[in-house]
Amino acid sequence: MLADLVFEPLYILPLVGFHACYVLAASCAWRLALRGSCGLQVTLMEAVAHVAALNLGKYVPGKVWGMFARGMALGERCGPSEVASATLQEQIALLHAGVVLGAVAAAIVISPAFWLVALGLALLVALTPLWLGLALRLVERMFKRMDGLLSRIADPRSYAKVFLAHVCVWLFLSLSLTVIEPAVLGVEPDLARTCWLILANVVGITVGFFAVFAPGGIGVREAVTTALLLPAMPVEHAVILTVLFRFWLMATELLMSIFLLHPRITRI
């Protein structure tokens, strides 16, 4: 397995570039969610620090605590219900964007007979903002105690902006994976292979998202991603790719968290 490894330094720059774009897209999505939920405008660097707190909490002790720490960092500028509204909008849009991007990728890699089905699914899901508002307002009327929480999530313009930002999050994160393959395995990328990698990455991360027992979805994400990559590459290549991608994400997320949060932690 290790004999298949190569090192192509040419791909280091695009790998770093795609990852930086992923972080910026995630930070912009959080800024948009805050602006839509509580009218709070935070700086880009502050949003990046919030993303760093979320990433750190994802591994120690868990993603929910990362969300809690991110809310605490806002202090009195944004109330608990408004932070919860922004977080819900962010997470719903994240999953929504993943389904749409995954469906489009599936439409390209699956046999042409499935094109219309996959594209129809993508179109149906893409229209979610149109019916999301009605559905959430109905739920809010049934549960009066939610105190406007769902109505803020349902704002079509606000949600559409967060959704589009998360499409970029998924795309740049998946492109990082597609760059690692030629960098360490020497395989030239093509459209079909790139779409397989995008599909496997989106599905793997989504399944890992719901694996609350695994910090950061460790193990679960890799198993699902590897299984989905088998039609496109040998099993040893799939294992190498998913493991190296996990190491890359963990290293960059933890280093970014330590670098950005260390001054804040030492002041506590």
C-alpha positions in Angstrom: 0.0 0.0 0.0 2.8 2.5 0.9 4.5 1.6 -2.3 1.7 3.5 -4.1 2.6 6.8 -2.4 4.2 9.6 -4.3 4.8 13.2 -3.5 3.9 15.9 -6.0 4.8 19.3 -4.4 3.0 21.1 -7.3 -0.3 20.4 -5.7 0.6 21.8 -2.2 -0.4 25.4 -3.2 -3.9 24.5 -4.6 -4.5 22.3 -1.5 -3.7 25.2 0.9 -5.7 27.5 -1.3 -8.8 25.4 -1.4 -8.6 24.8 2.4 -8.3 28.6 3.0 -11.3 29.2 0.8 -13.2 26.5 2.7 -12.5 28.3 6.0 -13.4 31.7 4.6 -16.7 30.3 3.2 -17.6 28.7 6.5 -16.8 32.0 8.3 -19.0 33.9 5.8 -21.8 31.5 6.3 -21.7 32.1 10.0 -21.6 35.8 9.6 -24.6 35.7 7.3 -26.5 33.5 9.8 -25.8 35.9 12.6 -26.8 38.9 10.5 -30.1 37.3 9.5 -30.9 36.0 13.0 -30.0 38.8 15.2 -28.9 41.6 13.0 -25.3 41.3 14.4 -22.4 42.2 12.1 -19.2 40.6 13.1 -15.8 41.0 11.4 -14.5 38.3 9.2 -11.6 37.5 11.6 -14.0 37.2 14.5 -16.1 34.8 12.4 -13.0 32.8 11.6 -12.2 32.6 15.3 -15.8 31.3 15.9 -15.2 28.6 13.3 -12.0 27.7 15.0 -13.8 27.3 18.3 -16.4 25.1 16.6 -13.7 23.0 15.0 -11.8 22.6 18.3 -15.0 21.6 20.2 -15.8 19.1 17.5 -12.9 16.9 18.7 -12.7 18.0 22.4 -15.3 17.3 23.8 -17.9 17.4 21.0 -19.5 19.6 18.3 -22.3 20.8 20.5 -19.8 22.2 23.0 -18.1 23.9 20.2 -21.4 25.6 19.2 -21.9 26.6 22.9 -18.4 28.1 23.1 -19.0 30.0 19.9 -22.2 31.4 21.4 -20.5 32.4 24.6 -17.9 34.3 22.6 -20.6 36.6 21.4 -21.4 37.7 25.0 -24.3 40.0 25.4 -24.3 41.1 21.7 -26.6 38.2 20.8 -29.1 36.5 23.0 -29.3 32.7 23.5 -32.4 32.3 21.4 -30.8 34.4 18.6 -27.6 32.3 18.7 -29.7 29.2 18.6 -31.6 30.5 15.6 -28.4 31.3 13.8 -26.9 27.9 14.6 -30.0 26.1 13.4 -30.1 28.0 10.2 -26.4 27.3 9.7 -26.8 23.6 10.3 -29.9 23.2 8.2 -28.3 25.1 5.3 -25.2 23.0 5.6 -27.1 19.7 5.3 -29.3 21.2 2.6 -26.3 22.3 0.5 -24.7 18.9 0.9 -27.7 17.1 -0.4 -27.9 19.4 -3.5 -24.2 19.2 -4.3 -24.2 15.4 -3.7 -27.2 15.0 -6.0 -25.5 17.0 -8.8 -22.3 14.9 -8.4 -24.3 11.7 -8.4 -26.0 12.8 -11.6 -22.7 13.0 -13.3 -21.1 9.7 -12.1 -24.2 7.5 -12.1 -25.4 6.0 -15.5 -27.2 8.5 -17.7 -30.5 6.8 -16.9 -30.4 8.4 -13.5 -29.5 11.9 -14.7 -33.1 13.3 -14.7 -33.9 11.7 -11.4 -30.8 13.1 -9.7 -31.2 16.5 -11.3 -34.9 16.5 -10.3 -33.9 15.7 -6.7 -31.4 18.5 -6.8 -34.0 20.9 -8.1 -36.6 19.8 -5.6 -34.2 20.3 -2.7 -32.9 23.6 -4.1 -36.5 25.0 -3.9 -36.5 24.3 -0.1 -36.4 28.0 0.8 -39.8 28.5 -0.9 -41.6 26.0 1.3 -39.3 26.1 4.3 -40.8 29.4 5.5 -44.4 28.1 5.4 -43.5 24.9 7.2 -41.5 26.6 10.0 -44.2 29.3 10.5 -46.8 26.5 10.9 -44.6 24.8 13.5 -44.0 28.1 15.3 -47.8 28.6 15.5 -48.2 25.2 17.1 -45.4 25.8 19.6 -45.7 29.4 20.8 -42.8 29.1 23.3 -40.2 29.2 20.5 -40.5 33.0 20.6 -39.7 33.8 17.0 -36.9 31.3 16.7 -38.2 29.6 13.6 -39.4 32.7 11.9 -35.9 34.1 11.8 -34.7 30.8 10.3 -37.4 30.9 7.7 -36.6 34.3 6.2 -36.0 33.3 2.5 -33.4 35.9 1.6 -31.3 35.2 4.8 -31.6 31.5 4.3 -30.7 31.6 0.6 -27.5 33.5 1.4 -26.4 31.0 4.1 -27.3 28.1 1.8 -25.2 29.5 -1.1 -22.3 30.0 1.3 -22.5 26.4 2.4 -22.5 25.2 -1.2 -19.1 26.9 -1.4 -18.1 25.3 1.9 -18.8 21.8 0.5 -17.3 22.5 -2.8 -14.0 23.9 -1.5 -13.7 21.1 1.1 -14.3 18.4 -1.5 -11.8 20.1 -3.9 -9.2 19.8 -1.2 -9.8 16.0 -1.2 -9.5 15.9 -5.0 -6.1 17.6 -4.9 -4.7 15.2 -2.3 -5.2 12.3 -4.7 -2.8 13.4 -7.4 -0.5 14.9 -4.7 0.1 11.5 -3.0 -1.1 8.9 -5.5 0.0 10.4 -8.8 -3.4 9.9 -10.4 -4.4 12.6 -12.9 -7.9 14.1 -12.0 -10.8 14.0 -14.4 -14.4 15.1 -14.2 -15.9 11.7 -13.3 -13.3 11.0 -10.7 -13.7 14.5 -9.2 -17.4 14.0 -8.9 -17.0 10.6 -7.3 -14.7 12.3 -4.7 -17.2 15.1 -4.1 -20.1 12.6 -3.7 -18.1 10.4 -1.3 -16.9 13.3 0.7 -20.4 14.9 1.1 -22.1 11.6 2.1 -19.2 10.6 4.4 -19.2 13.9 6.3 -23.0 14.0 6.5 -23.2 10.5 8.0 -20.3 11.4 10.4 -22.3 14.5 11.3 -25.0 12.3 12.8 -22.6 10.0 14.5 -22.8 11.8 17.9 -20.8 9.0 19.6 -17.7 9.7 17.5 -15.8 13.0 18.0 -15.7 14.8 14.7 -17.2 11.7 13.1 -13.8 9.9 13.3 -14.0 6.4 11.8 -17.6 6.7 10.6 -16.8 9.3 8.0 -13.7 7.4 6.8 -15.6 4.1 6.5 -18.5 5.6 4.5 -16.2 7.6 2.2 -13.9 4.6 1.5 -16.9 2.4 0.7 -18.3 5.0 -1.8 -14.9 5.4 -3.5 -14.5 1.7 -4.2 -16.2 1.9 -7.7 -13.8 4.6 -8.7 -10.4 3.3 -7.3 -8.7 0.3 -5.7 -9.5 -0.2 -2.0 -5.9 0.6 -0.9 -6.1 4.0 -2.7 -9.4 4.8 -1.1 -8.1 4.0 2.4 -4.9 6.0 1.9 -6.9 9.0 0.5 -9.5 9.1 3.3 -7.0 8.6 6.1 -4.6 11.3 4.7 -7.6 13.7 4.2 -8.6 13.2 7.9 -5.0 13.9 9.1 -4.9 17.0 6.9 -8.2 18.3 8.3 -7.4 17.5 11.9 -3.9 19.1 11.6 -5.1 22.3 9.9 -8.2 22.7 12.1 -6.4 22.1 15.4 -3.5 24.3 14.5 -5.8 27.1 13.3 -7.8 26.8 16.6 -4.7 26.9 18.8 -3.3 29.9 16.8 -6.5 31.9 16.9 -7.9 30.9 20.3 -4.7 30.8 22.4 -4.7 34.6 23.2 -8.4 34.5 24.1 -7.9 31.4 26.4 -4.9 32.9 28.2 -7.0 36.0 29.0 -9.6 34.0 30.8 
